Every structure is written in structure tokens, then in C-alpha cells.
């Protein structure tokens, strides 16, 4: 899997990993009619009819699914950032861009010996 190879590659281990799960709007729309457990048998949905509860549980499961691919002996989870995105949602993208910009600046400052 490409994600596994990139996230565990020695070249990137001392860098932050920013991971985007895009199309969160489509996932929310599809979950009620296409339950996640149909294609991910390990997923145990919550006992709830609330679509928000089910969506949050499904997205958390998907995040963990990817995070399990990371070799935690080589890369601490504190260097991994996961963002759920919808490219059409300008407020969401604005928040994500600000978070990414902040992290990149922090990493650049750390690289030149300035820690915050």
C-alpha cells in the first residue's frame, strides 16, 4: 500500500505527516445506504440510528485503519495529523489550510534551531 510505504520511509521519518481524508460529504451521504461494515468486516458500528454518531464512528475507524499502517517504533503518532476534508466546503478547507500552514512553519523553525 502506498500510504504504508511513504509513511514509513526513512527519508520522511523526521518530518510531520499530514494526511487528508477527502470527500467527507460523500461519505456522510453514502453511509446510511452503504454501511461501512459491508466492505470492512472488522468495523463494529455503534448501536445508534443517529447519522452523526455513525459518521463519527466510521471516520474514526478509517483514521485508525490508516494509522495502523505506520510503524510506531519509527514514527511517533505525535507527528501525524489527519484532516477530514471536503474541497467544496470553503470554511473546512480554510481551517485545514491554516492548520497545515502553522505546522509547516513550526517544522521549518525547528529545522533551523528555533523551537516554540
N, C-alpha and C positions, 0 to 999 in steps of 0.2 A: 504494500500500500504506500502510495506516495507520501502521505502525511507522516507515516511512521519513519520512512527514510529521511525526510527533511528534518523532522523534529529531533531526531537522534543523531544527526550528522555532526561530527566533531567541529566542523567549521562554524556552526551556529550555536554551539552549546553555551557560549558566554554571552549570548545575545537574547533579548526578550523575544518571545514567540507570540505574535498577535494573530489570533485565529478567528475568522469571520464565518459564522453560520448564516448565510444569506437566505432570503425568501421566507422569513418568519411568518409573513402574512399568508403565504400559500400553505405552509404547514398548519397554521391555525385553522384555515378553511378546510383542509383535507382530513384532519384528524377525526372529526365526527363520523365521516363516512368510510375512512380508510384507517382503522385503528393500527397504531404502531406495532402492537404485538403480533399482527398478521405477518409482518416481514422481519420482526425482531423478537423471536420467541422468548428471549431472556427478559424482555420487558414485562413488568408486572404493573398494570395501570392501577391508579388509585380507585377506591370504591366510591366514585362520585359521578354525578351527572353534570356537574359544573364544568363547562368547557374550558374556563380559565385554569381550574385546578388540573384538568387533564393535560392542557397545553404546557403548563409549567412543569409538570412531572415528565412529560415526553421530552421537552427541551433539555431538562436536567439529565435525563438518561442519555440523550445524544451527546451532550457535552462530555459526560463521564466515559462514554464509549470511545471518544477520540482521545481523551486524556489517558486512558488505559494503554494507549499505543506508545506513550512516552516512557522512555527508560528513566525512571525517577532516581536511579543511582547516579545517572549522568547529568540530568537536568531537574533542578528543583521546580515544583509546581509554582513557586512564587514568581517565576519568570515567564509564566504562561498566562495570557489574557484572552478570554473568549468573549466575543460580542455577537449577539443575535441581531441581525440587520434586515432591513427592508429598504432597498435602494430608492424606492419611491416615497418613503417617509422622510421628508427633509429634516424634521426635528430629530428623528432617530439617527440619521446619518451625521447631523451636526454634533450630537453628543459623542458619537463614536469617533469622529474626526478629532474633536478636542481631546478625548482620552488618548488616542493614538499619538497625537502631536505632543502632549505632555510627556508620555512615556518615552518617545524618541528623544526629546530634549533632555530628559533625565539621564538616559543612557549615554547621550553624547557628552554631557557634562561629566559623568562618571568616567568615561573613556579618557578625558583629558585631565582627570585628577581632582575634579570638583564634585564633592558629594553634598547632597541636600539633606 
